[in-house]
Amino acid sequence: MRFFGFVSLAAALFLCALLLSVAAGGPQAVHATSYLGFDRNDYPGDEALPILRKTFSFTGYWIGPPPGEKRSTWLGKRSRLQSRGFGFVVLWNGRASRNLKSASDAHRKGQLDARNAAESARQEGFPAGTVIFLDIEEGGRLSAVYHNYVNEWIDTLAQEKFRAGVYCSAMPVDEGGGVSITTAKDLQDQLAGRKLIFWIYNDACPPSPGCAFPQTPPVPSQGGLAGAAIWQYAQSPRRKEFTAQCPANYTADGNCYAPGDAAHKWFLDANVADSPDPSAAKE
């Protein structure tokens, strides 16, 4: 009788534990962890790194000239940033639509950009498997020619042993007749089985918290695309047409700064990601 009494007691305790587990979400309930990061076109300087590292886990890293520039000031800084504990979002500037004249031109330039990006990434010490994000500044639906360019970027990077990412808008554009589209969704719909990692931007409030750095950051998908790996939720300078409803947490000059940057030396864009090193190669 004592044995059966023990078994009954054990069964009852197990049932209680099971019920409590279900009520709490069960062992399969996973709480997503998000990480803060920053990006800017210009390298902020060595003196900025210990201050920025107090807030950010990762940084954007231009392996080619940012938009409007002839060179990247980030080149040669990888080991210095890595020694401070930063992860990376590796960036390459994408072509504008007006510079893609035809499907064949888009194929050629997609191949060229991917090969040049892969070569620059290797020179900077990034290993095979690193994600390289193509910076697309245009919003709304993209042309068929532009999709040819992006798909060639993806295919050629794969041949070069790198993974393809894209930085693009997740902000809806009204096309009339009750139809709206985001660049991110448009790209996602045209992949034809290809794999592409998304870094989206959406600085409108809501969903953006404005220039804020919460201890428990939001998850990237809250920016407007399910499955997004990174969400840029604040830009410098702020875009008033989208940020009018944001909390009053931008500075008077309209820029966003890290909490530790009391002198406001390094304006930046703020991001959140599902990894502290979003471009890292898979093991």
WOUR-V641138 format. One record per residue. N is the residue number from 1. PHI is phi as a letter, one per 20 degrees, with the letter a starting at -180 (* if undefined). Layout:
n = {N | N}
phi = {PHI | PHI}
This chain:
n = {1 | 2 | 3 | 4 | 5 | 6 | 7 | 8 | 9 | 10 | 11 | 12 | 13 | 14 | 15 | 16 | 17 | 18 | 19 | 20 | 21 | 22 | 23 | 24 | 25 | 26 | 27 | 28 | 29 | 30 | 31 | 32 | 33 | 34 | 35 | 36 | 37 | 38 | 39 | 40 | 41 | 42 | 43 | 44 | 45 | 46 | 47 | 48 | 49 | 50 | 51 | 52 | 53 | 54 | 55 | 56 | 57 | 58 | 59 | 60 | 61 | 62 | 63 | 64 | 65 | 66 | 67 | 68 | 69 | 70 | 71 | 72 | 73 | 74 | 75 | 76 | 77 | 78 | 79 | 80 | 81 | 82 | 83 | 84 | 85 | 86 | 87 | 88 | 89 | 90 | 91 | 92 | 93 | 94 | 95 | 96 | 97 | 98 | 99 | 100 | 101 | 102 | 103 | 104 | 105 | 106 | 107 | 108 | 109 | 110 | 111 | 112 | 113 | 114 | 115 | 116 | 117 | 118 | 119 | 120 | 121 | 122 | 123 | 124 | 125 | 126 | 127 | 128 | 129 | 130 | 131 | 132 | 133 | 134 | 135 | 136 | 137 | 138 | 139 | 140 | 141 | 142 | 143 | 144 | 145 | 146 | 147 | 148 | 149 | 150 | 151 | 152 | 153 | 154 | 155 | 156 | 157 | 158 | 159 | 160 | 161 | 162 | 163 | 164 | 165 | 166 | 167 | 168 | 169 | 170 | 171 | 172 | 173 | 174 | 175 | 176 | 177 | 178 | 179 | 180 | 181 | 182 | 183 | 184 | 185 | 186 | 187 | 188 | 189 | 190 | 191 | 192 | 193 | 194 | 195 | 196 | 197 | 198 | 199 | 200 | 201 | 202 | 203 | 204 | 205 | 206 | 207 | 208 | 209 | 210 | 211 | 212 | 213 | 214 | 215 | 216 | 217 | 218 | 219 | 220 | 221 | 222 | 223 | 224 | 225 | 226 | 227 | 228 | 229 | 230 | 231 | 232 | 233 | 234 | 235 | 236 | 237 | 238 | 239 | 240 | 241 | 242 | 243 | 244 | 245 | 246 | 247 | 248 | 249 | 250 | 251 | 252 | 253 | 254 | 255 | 256 | 257 | 258 | 259 | 260 | 261 | 262 | 263 | 264 | 265 | 266 | 267 | 268 | 269 | 270 | 271 | 272 | 273 | 274 | 275 | 276 | 277 | 278 | 279 | 280 | 281 | 282 | 283}
phi = {* | f | f | f | f | f | f | f | f | f | f | f | f | f | f | f | f | f | f | f | f | f | f | e | o | m | f | e | f | d | e | f | d | d | c | e | b | c | b | a | f | d | g | f | o | f | f | f | f | f | f | f | f | f | d | d | e | b | c | f | b | f | e | b | f | f | g | n | d | d | b | d | e | e | g | n | d | g | f | f | f | f | f | e | n | f | e | c | c | e | c | c | f | e | f | e | g | f | e | d | e | a | f | f | f | f | f | f | f | f | f | f | f | f | f | f | f | f | f | f | f | f | f | e | n | f | f | g | n | f | e | d | e | e | e | d | e | e | d | n | f | e | f | f | f | f | f | g | f | f | f | f | g | f | f | f | f | f | f | e | m | d | d | e | c | b | d | b | f | d | e | f | d | f | d | n | m | m | d | c | b | d | g | g | f | g | f | g | f | d | f | l | n | f | d | b | e | d | d | d | c | a | e | f | d | f | e | f | e | m | e | c | c | f | f | d | f | f | e | g | f | f | f | p | b | f | n | f | e | b | c | e | d | b | c | c | f | f | e | f | f | d | d | g | e | f | g | e | d | e | f | f | e | n | e | d | c | f | g | e | e | f | e | l | e | c | f | b | d | d | c | c | c | e | b | f | b | f | e | g | f | f | e}
